[in-house]
Amino acid sequence: MAGRNRGYALYLIPGVLASLLVIVVPLVMTVYVSFTKWTGVGDPRWVGFDNYTRLFGDTLFWQSFGNIGLLVFAMAIIPTLLGLVLAAVLFDYVGKKFGDRWAGLFRSGYYLPQVIPVAVTGIIWSWILHPSYGALNRILEAVGLGGLAKNWLGDPDYALYSVMLVMIWFQIGYPVVMFMSGLSRIDPSLYEAADLDGATWWQRFRKITVHMIRPEFYVVLITTTIAALKIFGQVFVLTKGGPSNSTLVPSYFAYKNFFEKAQVGYGSAISTVLTVLIVALAFLFLRLQHRSEELR
Amino acid sequence: MLRSRSGLAAGALLLAATLGLTACSSDDTSTEGADAKSLTLWHYEGPNSAMGIAWNKAIELFKASHPGVEVKFEEKGFEQIQQNAQMILNSDSAPDILEYNKGNATAGLLSKQGLLTDLSDEFTKRGWDKKLSSSLQTTAKYDEDGIMGNGKVFGVPNYGEFVTVYYNKKMFDQYKLAVPTSFDEFTKVMDTFVQNKVTPLAVGGAEYPAQQIFYELALSKSDRAFVNDYQLYTNKVDFKGPQFTYGAQTFADWVSKGYISKDSAGIKAEDMGVSFTQGKFPILISGSWWYGRFASEIKDFEWGTFLFPGNTLHPGSSGNLWVVPEKSKAKALAYDFIDITMQPEVQALLGNSGGVPVAADPAAITDPKNKELVETFNKISTADGLAFYPDWPAPGYYDVLVAGTQGLINGSKTPDAFLDEIAKPYNENLSDLGK
């Protein structure tokens, strides 16, 4: 059998070569460079674990990982839970009561932030959150809540929460689309049977919807978590890691070391730690998914 | 196992290939590439800026004097070149000539890495040394550690820049205020605005403007020796000394007095400039690079400039540099182009377009406002009053100062903590240089 399949190996060559060039070689190089002191030009000088020793003693590094923890909450957990509820409402209520076109319209609306370029959404949000002429503060003042107006992106006490809010808005469409496509493959007779048995909407949601779209749930959770760990563009456009590093994230921290400080070895160490973390989390999620499928 | 080994081998091979440094040629390069049929030129000045206008003219003149040579001009972004220059200049995609940022952290770093051509011979042979004052030559020369001020010439500036105070005459008249001539008068002016519920200073805390105000304040207690210590590492700098302590403390006081809005921590330079243009703030402390733009965009009120009162030293320097990459295939043509940018015709055009030329005949500058700007720059330059910029001493220091001044603006850092924060990377860079 294995011998008969050997001929198919030829078809794998382009993919393997592309993976080698785009993933494996750069990864190996990054790991190697992380053990050197290098400005990006000239000969790297081997320094062993110096970059890692420095990294684990760097308060900015820990601060960036603390921030990423909150961003995982904003980009993975909240959108996944909200997306699940929204998808169920659109599919099971809006779609049935008002027609699929309305459900599709809402779905597209939620998904729109995913399609608009990051730079554009970043600039729009920086206008909305501008302390003096931003729409948010103007609205708060207009409804008599001027006391709640804040310097959303310029105050270290609020900047990260503001970025989190933007990221929830940005991410919400992805789980909605994924879960709605998952819901469409559930046998309608299950819902009909539940209706006949007198199940409430909440019971149907808990016992059928959540249970049946578990595979999508895992996919969404893993992809959004990885996206949160890698977040760069929105932070770059909205705050550049500021004010006073309060919104610093690992990828932007690595970028600063690579391109602004010419500390390529140190930047590679940050990237390597981030890669290890992402791979470990992906592995953990896949194991959990595999186990849950086995239980089913 | 085998597969991972081959991956490693492939990685090592590719790494070896990418790390190969070309040997720096020390041959005479004055005629190198003279017979090239094209000149690839990069710069990042907008087509309507003074530099953009002048350099487009220079390209025109170059084409006229070099028939048969194609000029391949590629407009880039400042950030694009700032962050990728060393990778590009280390590849075969390097242009023949480009505009590049000046200072230890930028041009100095590239010169140290052997990525830039030594222009010392051309500098004297073509008389550029006569056209540039000694303080303007500081940013052109770099030693073997990439520290500016001495050593070989690696770049040629052809315009200047400095930080000044822009003010809205209409708002000054409204509160019957005169242009301040001393630091005390300046604070009285700002007090008057605060008393009338007007925030005096337009500030961009998310980018360079805030740190330039801090530096301007520190310079009010400094002399040339201190600037040389800080910028050229002549002697060790005491960050808790009178200069920076005064700068940080006074900056924090200005925030608490309401001269600088707490909201400005997240404001970008562009927003700051626009707010001044819209007449929302009476004063803006920033660079001469705003001058041409304000001249063309401010229609609703009269405005003017004055130097930071009481200071003899001001943030400022030569403008960005023309550099010739070591891998340039048309070095001789690149020198010719630089020479054209130094010609009186191009320099006068630069001055009349709102820029600060370094080698123009003052009589050729016809616009009175531009004339005033050029005269002010020349006054500072000849008095050795250009103190460079606060973020120059170390790679990545710009971000350190942005984060630090943001902390002062929003009150999350005391002046003392701010000084500790900015001292650390500065001193780390010194130890990296073995100083």
Interface residues (C-beta under 8 A of the other chain):
Chain A: L20 V24 V25 V28 M29 Y32 T39 G40 V41 G42 D43 P44 H130 P131 S132 N151 W152 L153 G154 D155 P156 A159 T239 K240 G241 G242 P243 S244 N245 K256 N257 F259 E260 K261 A262 Q263
Chain B: G7 L8 A10 G11 A12 L14 L15 L19 L21 Q83 N84 Q86 M87 N90 L109 Q113 G114 L115 G205 A206 K262 D263 S264 A265 G266 I267 D271 S275 K280 P395 G396 Y398 D399 V402 A403 G404 Q406 G407 I409 N410 S412 K413
